[in-house]
Amino acid sequence: MLKDFLEGKPLGHPIHPMLVHFPIGLFLLSFLLDLASLAFPSVPSLVRDSFYAMLLGLIMALVAGPCRVSWITPTFAAIIRGNARRRHT
């Protein structure tokens, strides 16, 4: 049940590609807020907001990671067994 959810079977599409953008964007936002806090030291909320963007980015990365692992593990197992489908382009 959990594996099916992580693979995105209820949605018909893997969840990882939908979630991976959030940590990237939040880490970038955290970096930009840190730069802004250096440029504008009189605004103390920039440092706090940068911290929360980094924290939320870390949480989202921890959510997106298992989705990728559950999605790619069967492919790696098939490669190791030697019965993976080969695509010729």
Helices and strands as residue ranges (DSSP letters): H 2-7, H 16-19, H 21-39, H 45-81
